[in-house]
Amino acid sequence: MMWAATVAALLAATPSFVTWGDVTPEAELRREAESAWSALEARYVAEAGGAPAKAPGNILLRRGVALPPERNAQGRPGYVELRQNTPGVLDERLRVALRHELAHQLLWWACPQASEDRLFHEAFSVAVSGELAAWKEAPYQSLSRAAVEVASAPAVDTPRARRALARILGESVGFPQALSRRLRQCQDGARWVVPMSIDELAEVEVRAAGPATVVLSRHSGEVLLSEGDVRRALPYGSVLKPFVYAAGAPGAHPVLPARAGVQEWACGPGLPSKVDARTGLLRSCNGYFLDWEAKGGAPKGFGAWEGVLEAVGLTGKPADMADVIGLRSRLALSPWGVAQAYRLLGEARPDVLAVMADNAARGTLAELPASKALAGVSTKTGTVRDAASRPQFGWIAAVDADLVVVAVRPGKMPRHFASEVASAMARARQQAGLEAARVQVLGLVPVNDVEAQCPGVGFSV
């Protein structure tokens, strides 16, 4: 009975669509509009928690006679203009444009207080019209660049701005929670005091997470030192790139041309014109990994390491290389999980750790006061940025012969807390009694004949 009442209410809230014969076939256009409206209103009800009390007015559907070349449709309350290239054909481009404009019509009806909030209007329309997947097929765009594109086009009605908006919406899994909250505000009739912001939509402002550091024994996995919430899953930035490197088939790591002027290839001074995988990893060069995927031959997701990462807490499966290397903040892993994964990586792929051991000399932790203390330690940095490219979280993973250290610092770049990692390693080593043991040999046998080892603990002399 309740379901029937809900359906009846939705049907009653469907506007009358009026056509003038200039977009054909008219009956099919009206059916398409009615179907689209029903789906849009169902989404609104699901997210807002109810339907508006008043009935919607009529909506006129007409052929656009003065549409700008970059637009397939445009509208104002009660009026939608459509571009129809072939009379009698309602192609997919026209149908998507119709759904996009009807989403605006729905908000003008259901949420009049937000009529001047262009970002909210366009974000909702892009999210529900079915066009999001098509925009995602475009070349990768960083979140900070997308934010600049949207900010530079306040009306958010150009193809470039919509592509950038789709990139920001891609930060969310499922329907964006920021839009859900605003739709509930619509239904509550609350005043629209503050328009939606890019940071609000992306939901990547600095979260209330404190510093966290975990140190494991590389031999047993025992936690030797734990500070902060080391079990809380957080976006991981570039700190998991070594697992992509490790997942590549033998001989599959390409040498790629560095592309000047491309933001993702801004990988520090002195970058060679041809970049191999070792340099790409040490420089944490996003462009290398993205172009490797575009060229073909890159592992899908984390390859063989995906199951390992899921076992230690990775929150989902990566959709593409941007997810894998942390350019998108969609997935998360805890510091404890990252540390356990690196412990396993060290056992299975010491060759990867050997590459990382050069990081303090010629990678992202080079030329720092702490570089000397980290010399020879296998390290990897990661940075999670917000829409304004400010550091949201900095990560450092460090592995030596005995220890695995993972440190996360909110609002800091990894280079700004490298010394804290060296200090944590020293403290953990002291607490666990891992300082080098001194044994005095009194000459009862030739020194070359003295041999000692402790299986499973990790040292021999």
N, C-alpha and C positions, 0 to 999 in steps of 0.2 A: 504493500500500500504506500509506504514511504517512497519507494523507488518510482512508482507511478506518478506520485505527486511531484517528485523532483523533475521527471521527464516532462510532465505537463507544464510545469513552471518554466522550464527551458524553452519549450516550444512556444509558449506565450510570449517569451522574450525575444523571439526572432523577428527582426524588422522586415518590413515589406521592401523588396528590391524592385526598383522601377527601371526599366530599360527603354531606350528610344529608337531601337532598331539600327543603331550605327555600330554596335558590336554584336556579331552574329556567330552562331545561332542564339537567339535571345533566350529561349526556354532553357537551353543547356547552361547558359551563363547564369541565369537565376538559380538553377539547381546547384551549380557549383558554389555560388555565393551562400546559399542557404546551408549547404553542407559544411563549408568552411566556417561560417558563423557558429554553427552548433559545436564544432570542435574547439573553436576559440573560447566560446562561453563556458564549455565544460572545463577547459583548462583554468579559466578565471575562477570558476566556482571551487575547483579543487584546491587552488592555491590561496584564494582569498577567504574561503570558508563560508561562502554564501553568494547569492546573486543580488544585483541591485533591485530595489523595490519598484522603481518606475520602468515603464515599457520603453523600448527604444523607438526612435522615429523612423520614417522612411529613409532609404538610402538610394540615391540615383546613381546608376552605372552608365557611363557614357564613354565614347571614344575620345581620347585626348587629341586635340587639334594643335596644341602649341606646347607639347611636352619637350623639355630639353633633351638633347640626344642621349645623355647618360641615364635618363630615367625611363622606366617602363610603365610607371603609374605615378599618380599624385592625388592628393585629396584634401578636402576640408570637411568639417562636420556635415554629414548628410549627403556628400557628393564625392564620387570617385571617378577619375579619368584614367582610362587604360589605353595602352598602345597595342593595336592589333595589326600585325604586319600582313597577315593573309586573311581576307574576309572569309568567314565561315569556319575558321580554325581557331580553337582555344588551345594553343600549345602550352607546354609546361611553363615556359617563361611567363606567359600571361597569367596562368593560374597562381604561380608563386607571387607575382606582383599583386594580384587580387587579394590573396590571403594577407600579404603584408599591409595593404591599405585597410583591409577590414579590421586588422588588429588595432590600427589607429582609431577607426570608427568605434570599436568596442570600448577603448579607453576614454574617448570623448564622452561616451554614454555613461560608463560605469564609474569613471574617476575624473569628473570635470575639474576638480581642484588641482590636478596634475597636468592640465592642458598645455602649460607653458614649459614643462620639463621635457625638453627634446631628447635628452639622453635616455630618460626612463621610457619615453614613447618608442624610440628607435630600438632600444635594447629588447623591449618586450616584443616588438614586431619582428625583429630578426630571429629571436628565440623561438617564436611559435609559428612562423610562416613556412618552415621547411627549407629555408635557404641556407641555414647554418652549415650543413654538410658541404654544400657547394663552395662556400667561402673558405672552409677549412682545407679544400684541395689546393688552394693557392700556395705559393712558396712560403716557407717559414718566415714569420715576423716576430721579433722580440716583443715582450710585453711593454717595455719602456718606449719602443718606437711606435707601437700601436697606440699607447696613451697619448703620445705627441700628435699622431695623426687625428685622433678623435678630438683632442683639445683644439687643434687648428681648424676644425670644421664644426662649429657649435651646433649647426643644424643636423649634423650626422646624416646627410642625405646624398652624399656622393659615393661612388663605388669604392674609392680608397678608404673613406671613413667607415663604410659598412664592413669592408674587409677587416679593418682594424678593430671595429667593434666585435666582430665575430671572434677575433683572436682573444679579446678580453673575456668574452663569454665562455671561451674554451677553457678558462681557468676552473670552471665549475663542473662537477660531475652531476648529470641530470639537470633538472630545471634550476637555474641560478637562485640560490637562497636569498640573495639581495632583492631580486624581483619578487619573490614570494612575500618577503616582509613588507615591501612597498604595496603589493596588491592587498594585503590584509589592512594596511593603512587606508587604502581606497575604500574598502568595504566598511571600515569603522567610521568613515566620514571625517577622519582627522584632517586638520589643516595641513597643507603642503608647505611647510615653512622653509625647509631646506631642500633644494633640488638634489637629485641623485648625482653622486660624484663618481669619477673613474675608479678611485680606490675602493669606494663602497661596492661598486659593481664587481670588481675583480676579487674582492675579499682577500687581498694580500697585504693589508697593512700589518705592521709589526704586532704579532699576537703576544698575549701575556705569558710568555715563556721565559724562564730565567736561564742563566748559564748552566751548562751541564758538562760533566767530564766523567768518563768511565775508562778504567785501565784493567785489561784482562791479562792473565798469564797466557802467553802464546802456546804453552805446552799443555795446560789443563783446561783452559777456558774459565778458570776461577776469576771472579771479580776481586781485584786487589785494591781498587780505590773507586769510589763512586761518590760524586758530588752533584746535587741537583736532580731533576727528574729525568733520569737516563732512559726510562722506559716509554717516554712520551714520543709518539711518532710525529715527525716534523718534515716539511719539504727539505730535500737533501741537496739541491744544487748539483754541482759537478762532482761531488765526492764519490759517486759510484762509477765514474768513467772507466777506472781500471777493469771493471767487470765487463764492460763492452769490449775493451781491448782484449781481455782474456777470452771472450766468446767468439772472437774472429777466428776463422779457419786458418790453419797454418799457411803462410804465404798470401793470405787474403788482404793484409793491410796495405792499402794503396799509398802511393806517393802522389800528393795532390797539389795543384797550383794554388798559392795564396792569392786571394782576390782582394786587391787594394780597394779601399773605399767601402767595403762591406762590413757592417758593424760586427758581425759574428766572426770575422777574420781579424779583428783588432786584438791581436794576441801578444802584445808587448813589442818593445823595440828590437830591431835586428832579426825579425822573423825572415827566414830564407824564402826565396821565391818558390821553392818546391819543399813541401812539408811532408815528412814521413810520420808514421804512427807514433813513434817514440817522441818526436818533438811535439806532435799534436797533444799527446797525453801530458807531457811535462809542462807545456804552456797552457794546458786546459783549454784548448782552442775549439770553441763551439763550431766554428766554420768547418773545421776538418771533419768532425763527426757528422754534421748535417750533409756535407757534400759527399761523404762516404756513403751515406744512405741514398742520396739522390743518384749517385753513380751506379749503385747496385753492388751487391756483395757483402754489405754490412749485415751483422746478425739481426734477426727479428727480435725486438725487445732486448732482453739480457741473454738471449740464447740459452745455453745449458745452465747458466747461472741463475735463471729466473726462478726456478724451483727453490734454490738455496735462499735467495732473497725473500721469497714468499714465506719460507719456513721460519725465517727470523723476524718476520713482521711487515714486509712490504705490503702497503695497503691496497694494491690493485695491480692490474696488468698494464704496462705501458702501451699506448696506442701507436707511438712513433718515436723517432729519435729525440724529438723535443721533450717528450716525457722521460725517456731513458736518461738523458744527460741533465735533467732538472731545469731546463729552460721554462717549462711549465710547472707550476706549483700544485699540480693535481694529485700527485702521489706523495707518500711520506714513509719514513722509516725512523725508528728510534736510534739514539746514539748506541745503546746496547746492541741493537740489531746490526748496525753498521760494523761495530767492533767484532761481533761474532762472524760476520761475513768475511771480514778481512783476515780473521784468524784462519778460516778455511781456505781463502785465496792463497795465503802464505804457504800452506801445506801442499796445495795442489799445483800452484803455479809460481814457484820461486823466481822464475824468469821475469814475471810481471813485477814482482817486488824489486827485482834488480834494476828495472827501468826506473821505478819510483824512487830508488835510493839516490838518484841524481837530482832530485827535485830541489834540495837546498843549495845545490851548486849552480844549476842552470834552468830551474823551473820557477814555479810561482812563489817559492819561499827563498829565492836567491837574494843576495846582497842585503841581508837583514842582520841586526845585532845577534839574533838567535840562530843564524844560518850555521855558524860553526858548531854550536851544540847539537844541531840536527844533521850534521854532515854524516852521510852514510845511512841515515835512517830513512826507510821508505815512507814517503809522505804524500798525501793528496789533499788538496784544498777544495772547497766548494762554497759558493755564495748564492743565496736566494735573495732576489731583489724585488722591490715593490714596483708599482707602475711608474714611479718617478725615478727608477733606477737606484734608489737608496738601498743599502744593505739591510735585509730583513733578518737573515741568519748567516753567520759565517761558520763553516765546518773545517776541521782539520782531522784527518786520520793519519796515524803514525804507527809504524811497525818496525821493531828491531828484533834481535835474536831471541829476546825473552818476553817482550811486552807488545800489546796492542793498545793504543790510546786513541780515543775519539773525544774531541772537544767541540762543543757548540756554544756560540756566543751571539745572543740577539743584538742586532744593530751594529755589528762589527765586521769589518773585512778580515779574512784570515791572517793577512800579514800583520795586523795590529795586535794579534794575541799569540803569535808563534812562540814567544818566550814562555807563555803559560803552559804550552804543551811540553816543552823541554823540562820545565819545572815539575810538571805532573809525572813525567817519566822518572825523574830523579827521586821524587818522593816515594813513588810506588816501588822503585827498585830498592830503596833503603828499607821501607817497611817490610818487604818480602824477603829481605836478606839476600838480594841478588847481586850485591857488590862482588867484584872479582875476589875469589878466594886466594890467599897466599899460602903455599905449602913449602916448608923448608925441607930440603933433601940433604942428608948428612953425609952423602958420599959412600953409602954402603954398597951401592951398585952404580954403574955408569949412568949418567943423567939421561942418555938416550934410551935406556932400557926401562925408564919409569913410565908407566902407563896407568891411567885411571879413567873410569867413566861411570856415569850414573844413568842407565837406560830410562827413558821416559821423562827425565827431568831436563835434559837438553844441554849438558855440558860434558866435555871430555878434555883430558890433558895428556 
